Amino acid sequence: MVLKRKSTERRRKRVEALERPQYGWIWKPLLALAGLYLLVALGLGVWWSRTPPAFEVEAVAEHPGGADAGHGAATLASLMALVETLLDKPGGYLRNDIAPPGLWLDNMPAWELGVLSQARRLSGALPAMTGDDAVALARVQEQLAGDSTDWFYPSTEHRLEQALIGLEGYLGELSSGEAAFGDPGQGVAPWLSGVARGLDDLGRRLSASVGSPEALADLDLEAEGLPRETPWYRVDNVFFEARGQTWALRQLLVALRHDLADALEDAGELGRLDALVAELERSQRRLWSPVVLNGSGFGIFANHSLVMANHVLRARDLTRELAQALSRPSAPETVAEGAAEEAPAAPAESQAAPREDAEQSPATPEAARREGEEQAPAEPQAAPQEDTEQSPATPMETTEGVEKAPALGAPEAR
């Protein structure tokens, strides 16, 4: 009994010692540090989630390596600017982060995926635009096509840096004349066709966030062809991926207009390209709501996914029309081909005419003199004969008179 009482007393003293105030200095600083870390992580998350501003294509095209590079330099420099934006924006590349606050974010990583998708598509079209299977361009395409979530070496950031080095090297070759893009418009139509297919798929994914098929009637979409409904916690991911794709595509199309202004004007497609750029700009309007809403109809809450799908599908139609227009042969080329086919016939006719003149003209100057002497007296004799007969001379009779005139005037000539 005494032993049990002593054991209970020792246990009580240990509990009282742990609950004394002198042990509070261990837990309170830890709690304060944890609270401060959460506050800083929250602020960084808000800052890192802001969409970077659009860069000026004209300023990018005047890069020291691309100032005199000529045709295609603005497109290549804009692709480089997209990769630099992924690396240098606030927070850097966040899609492969494994620690807070990047681990908690999902909007900006989805936006980065959209930008990376457009960069991959253009890098795949560069060999067709240049008409050259350059090793540097193949390596750039390979680096950009890697997994976007790799954090272990070689990480996604490392591959993006390697792709940027390859693009800078090829831009230097353009400046020095060692490499060049193909004819204006070469390879652009297939690239735009791929962009249109990507926008069509993106529009379907945005529309899949709507539960009721009736809401899709105005978007010209069949509910049967849509993917399964997007979970509510993935709606914002698809929305910000669409924002990233349209942001990057607008930059690339402005660069394309800078490079192919003359070719687009000759094809009469500048207006359609400007309309496409304007549609993409409308998709970048500020989102005032702190979250992506998924309302329906004319209810209290908007449906941001459907609004974005409307812009994306409109951009898809304009891109498809532009690709079809650029893939058709231009009218001046057709006229030139027709003229080239008819051109050989003209020299034959021009050669035939001198031959006829040669047959009708006298062979020598002596023959010309004799013919003039023989025809000179024929005119005064032909006129009295016509007056005597008092009948109009027909063309045939006049010709016969001229032929007989040399016989009458021959003795005098001798």
C-alpha positions in Angstrom: 0.0 0.0 0.0 2.8 2.3 0.9 4.6 1.5 -2.4 1.5 2.2 -4.4 1.1 5.5 -2.7 4.7 6.5 -3.4 4.4 5.5 -7.1 1.3 7.6 -7.4 3.1 10.6 -5.8 6.0 10.3 -8.2 3.7 10.2 -11.2 1.8 13.3 -10.0 5.1 15.2 -9.6 6.2 14.4 -13.1 2.9 15.6 -14.5 3.1 18.8 -12.5 6.6 19.4 -13.7 5.6 19.1 -17.4 2.7 21.5 -16.8 4.8 24.2 -15.2 5.3 27.6 -17.0 9.0 27.2 -17.5 8.4 24.6 -20.2 6.2 27.0 -22.3 9.2 28.6 -24.1 9.6 25.5 -26.2 6.1 25.3 -27.8 5.3 28.9 -28.1 8.1 29.9 -30.5 7.4 26.8 -32.6 3.8 27.8 -32.9 4.7 31.4 -33.7 7.2 30.2 -36.4 4.5 27.9 -37.9 2.0 30.7 -38.0 4.5 33.1 -39.6 5.4 30.4 -42.2 1.8 29.9 -43.1 1.2 33.7 -43.5 4.3 34.1 -45.7 3.3 31.0 -47.8 -0.2 32.5 -48.3 1.2 35.8 -49.4 3.7 34.2 -51.8 0.9 31.9 -53.2 -1.2 35.0 -54.0 1.8 36.7 -55.6 3.0 33.7 -57.6 -0.6 33.0 -58.9 -0.7 36.3 -60.8 -0.6 36.0 -64.6 2.6 37.5 -66.0 2.0 40.6 -68.3 2.2 40.1 -72.1 5.5 41.0 -73.6 5.9 43.3 -76.6 6.7 41.3 -79.7 8.4 44.3 -81.4 10.8 44.6 -78.4 11.5 40.9 -78.5 12.2 40.9 -82.2 14.8 43.6 -81.7 16.8 41.3 -79.5 20.5 41.7 -80.2 20.6 38.3 -81.8 17.6 38.8 -83.9 17.6 42.4 -85.0 18.9 41.7 -88.5 17.9 38.0 -88.7 15.1 38.7 -91.2 12.1 36.6 -91.9 11.1 34.3 -89.0 13.2 36.0 -86.3 10.2 37.4 -84.5 8.5 34.0 -84.3 11.6 32.4 -83.0 12.3 35.2 -80.5 8.7 35.0 -79.2 9.1 31.2 -78.6 12.2 32.0 -76.6 10.2 34.7 -74.7 7.6 32.1 -73.7 10.2 29.7 -72.3 11.9 32.6 -70.5 8.5 33.6 -69.0 8.1 30.1 -67.5 11.5 30.3 -65.9 11.7 33.9 -64.8 8.2 34.8 -63.7 7.5 35.3 -59.9 8.1 31.9 -58.3 9.8 30.4 -61.3 8.5 27.2 -62.7 5.9 25.8 -60.2 4.5 22.8 -61.8 7.1 20.4 -60.4 7.3 21.9 -56.9 7.3 19.4 -54.0 7.2 21.9 -51.1 4.8 24.7 -50.1 3.7 27.1 -51.2 4.1 25.8 -54.8 2.8 22.4 -53.7 -0.5 23.9 -52.6 -1.0 25.9 -55.9 -2.9 24.5 -58.8 -4.0 27.5 -60.9 -0.5 28.7 -62.0 0.8 25.2 -62.6 -2.2 24.7 -64.9 -1.5 28.0 -66.7 2.1 26.9 -67.2 1.0 23.7 -68.8 -1.1 25.7 -71.3 1.9 27.9 -72.2 4.1 24.8 -72.5 1.6 23.1 -74.8 1.7 26.0 -77.3 5.5 26.1 -77.1 5.7 22.4 -77.9 3.3 22.7 -80.8 5.3 25.5 -82.4 8.7 23.8 -81.8 7.3 20.8 -83.7 6.4 23.0 -86.6 9.7 24.9 -86.9 11.4 22.3 -89.1 8.6 22.6 -91.6 8.8 26.4 -91.5 12.5 26.5 -92.0 12.6 23.6 -94.5 15.7 22.3 -92.7 16.0 19.4 -90.3 18.5 21.2 -88.1 19.8 19.2 -85.2 19.4 22.2 -82.9 15.6 22.4 -83.6 15.2 18.7 -83.1 16.9 19.0 -79.7 14.7 21.9 -78.8 11.6 19.9 -79.6 12.9 17.0 -77.6 13.7 19.1 -74.5 10.2 20.8 -74.6 8.4 17.5 -75.0 9.6 16.1 -71.6 7.5 15.5 -68.6 6.3 18.8 -67.2 6.4 17.5 -63.5 10.0 16.2 -63.3 11.7 17.6 -60.2 14.7 15.2 -60.1 17.7 15.7 -62.5 17.2 16.4 -65.3 14.4 18.5 -64.0 11.9 20.4 -66.2 13.7 23.7 -65.5 17.0 22.2 -66.7 15.4 21.0 -70.0 13.7 24.4 -70.5 17.1 26.1 -70.1 18.7 23.7 -72.6 15.8 24.4 -75.0 16.4 28.1 -74.6 20.1 27.7 -75.3 19.3 25.8 -78.5 16.9 28.5 -79.7 19.4 31.2 -79.0 22.0 29.3 -81.1 19.6 28.9 -84.0 18.7 32.6 -83.8 22.4 33.4 -84.0 22.6 31.3 -87.2 19.7 33.3 -88.6 21.5 36.5 -87.9 24.8 35.3 -89.5 23.0 33.8 -92.6 24.0 30.3 -91.8 20.3 29.3 -91.5 17.1 30.8 -92.9 13.4 30.2 -92.8 11.7 29.0 -96.0 9.4 30.9 -98.2 7.0 33.2 -96.4 4.0 31.1 -95.2 5.8 27.8 -95.6 4.7 25.4 -92.9 2.3 27.9 -91.3 -0.9 26.3 -92.5 -0.1 22.8 -90.9 0.8 24.5 -87.7 -2.4 26.5 -87.6 -4.4 23.3 -88.3 -2.8 21.7 -85.3 -3.6 24.7 -83.2 -7.2 24.5 -84.3 -7.4 20.9 -83.3 -5.9 21.7 -79.9 -8.4 24.5 -79.3 -11.3 22.2 -80.3 -10.2 19.7 -77.7 -9.8 22.4 -75.1 -13.2 23.8 -75.8 -14.7 20.4 -75.3 -12.9 20.0 -72.0 -14.2 23.4 -70.8 -17.7 22.5 -71.9 -17.5 19.2 -70.0 -17.7 21.1 -66.7 -21.4 21.8 -67.4 -23.8 19.2 -66.1 -26.8 20.0 -68.3 -26.5 19.4 -72.1 -29.0 22.1 -72.8 -26.5 24.8 -71.8 -24.2 23.7 -74.7 -26.7 24.4 -77.5 -25.3 27.8 -78.3 -21.7 26.5 -78.5 -22.4 24.1 -81.4 -21.3 21.1 -79.4 -22.8 17.7 -79.2 -23.2 16.4 -75.7 -22.5 12.9 -76.8 -19.0 13.8 -78.1 -17.9 15.5 -74.9 -15.6 13.8 -72.3 -17.1 12.9 -69.0 -18.1 15.7 -66.7 -15.2 17.5 -65.1 -15.1 17.1 -61.3 -15.8 20.3 -59.4 -12.2 20.4 -57.9 -10.7 20.2 -61.5 -12.8 23.0 -63.1 -10.3 25.7 -62.2 -7.4 23.6 -63.6 -9.0 23.3 -67.0 -9.9 27.0 -67.0 -6.4 28.2 -66.2 -4.9 25.9 -68.7 -7.1 27.5 -71.3 -6.0 30.9 -70.1 -2.4 29.8 -70.6 -2.9 28.5 -74.0 -4.7 31.5 -75.3 -2.2 33.8 -73.7 0.7 32.1 -75.4 -1.1 31.7 -78.7 -1.8 35.4 -78.9 1.9 36.2 -78.5 2.8 33.8 -81.2 0.2 35.1 -83.7 1.3 38.7 -83.2 4.9 37.5 -84.0 3.6 35.7 -87.0 1.9 38.9 -88.2 5.2 40.7 -87.7 7.0 38.2 -89.9 4.4 37.5 -92.6 2.7 40.9 -92.9 3.3 41.1 -96.7 2.3 37.5 -97.4 -0.9 37.8 -95.3 -1.8 41.1 -97.0 -1.4 39.6 -100.4 -3.6 36.7 -99.4 -6.2 39.1 -97.9 -6.0 37.4 -94.5 -4.8 40.3 -92.3 -8.3 41.1 -91.2 -9.0 37.5 -90.1 -5.7 37.3 -88.2 -6.5 40.6 -86.4 -9.9 39.2 -85.5 -8.3 36.1 -84.1 -5.9 38.1 -82.0 -8.7 40.3 -80.7 -10.7 37.2 -79.7 -7.7 35.8 -77.8 -7.3 39.1 -76.0 -10.9 39.0 -74.8 -10.2 35.6 -73.2 -7.5 37.3 -71.0 -9.9 39.8 -69.3 -9.4 40.0 -65.6 -11.2 37.4 -63.4 -12.8 39.4 -60.6 -14.0 36.4 -58.7 -11.5 34.8 -56.2 -12.6 31.4 -57.4 -13.7 29.9 -60.8 -17.5 29.8 -60.7 -19.5 27.0 -62.4 -23.0 28.5 -62.4 -25.8 27.8 -64.9 -28.1 29.9 -67.0 -28.9 33.4 -65.8 -28.5 32.5 -62.2 -26.8 34.4 -59.4 -23.4 32.9 -60.2 -21.6 33.0 -63.5 -20.1 30.1 -65.4 -16.6 31.1 -66.2 -15.8 27.8 -68.0 -18.6 28.4 -70.6 -17.5 32.0 -71.2 -14.0 30.8 -71.8 -15.3 27.9 -74.0 -17.1 30.5 -76.1 -13.9 32.5 -76.8 -11.8 29.3 -77.4 -14.3 27.9 -79.9 -14.6 31.2 -81.7 -10.8 31.3 -81.9 -10.8 27.7 -83.2 -13.1 28.6 -86.1 -11.0 31.6 -87.1 -7.8 29.6 -86.9 -9.3 26.9 -89.0 -10.4 29.4 -91.7 -7.0 31.1 -91.7 -5.2 27.7 -92.1 -7.5 26.8 -95.0 -6.9 30.2 -96.7 -3.2 29.9 -96.4 -3.1 26.3 -97.7 -4.8 27.3 -100.9 -2.6 28.5 -103.8 -2.8 32.3 -104.3 -4.4 33.8 -107.4 -1.2 35.5 -108.7 0.6 32.1 -108.8 -2.3 30.6 -110.7 -2.3 33.4 -113.3 1.5 33.1 -113.6 1.2 29.4 -114.3 -1.4 30.0 -117.0 0.7 32.7 -118.6 3.7 30.4 -118.6 1.7 27.7 -120.4 0.5 30.2 -123.1 3.9 32.0 -123.5 5.5 29.5 -126.0 2.7 30.1 -128.5 3.5 33.8 -128.9 7.0 33.4 -130.4 5.7 31.0 -133.0 3.1 33.6 -134.1 5.7 36.3 -134.1 8.0 34.2 -136.2 5.2 33.3 -138.6 4.5 37.0 -139.3 7.9 37.9 -140.6 7.8 34.8 -142.8 4.6 36.0 -144.5 6.0 39.5 -144.9 9.1 38.0 -146.5 7.0 36.0 -149.0 5.1 39.1 -150.0 8.1 41.5 -150.1 10.5 41.6 -153.0 13.6 39.4 -152.6 16.1 42.1 -153.8 16.2 45.9 -154.3 16.4 45.3 -158.0 13.2 43.4 -158.0 11.6 46.2 -156.0 12.7 48.8 -158.5 11.4 46.7 -161.4 8.0 46.3 -159.7 7.8 50.0 -159.1 8.5 50.8 -162.8 6.0 48.2 -164.0 3.2 49.5 -161.7 3.8 53.2 -162.3 2.3 53.4 -165.8 -0.5 51.0 -164.9 -2.4 53.6 -162.9 -3.1 56.2 -165.7 -4.3 53.5 -168.1 -6.5 51.7 -165.6 -8.5 54.9 -164.9 -9.6 55.6 -168.5 -10.6 52.0 -168.9 -12.8 52.2 -165.9 -14.3 55.5 -167.2 -15.0 54.0 -170.6 -16.7 51.0 -169.3 -18.6 53.2 -166.7 -18.8 50.4 -164.3 -17.4 50.2 -160.8 -14.4 48.1 -160.5 -14.6 45.3 -158.1 -11.6 44.3 -156.0 -11.1 41.3 -158.2 -11.1 43.4 -161.4 -8.7 45.9 -159.8 -6.4 43.1 -159.0 -6.6 41.7 -162.5 -5.8 45.2 -163.9 -2.8 45.5 -161.8 -1.6 42.1 -162.9 -2.0 43.0 -166.6 -0.5 46.4 -166.4 3.1 45.3 -166.7 2.4 43.8 -170.1 1.1 47.1 -171.5 3.9 49.1 -170.2 6.6 46.7 -171.0 7.7 48.2 -174.4 8.1 51.7 -173.0 10.2 50.3 -170.2 12.5 48.7 -172.7 
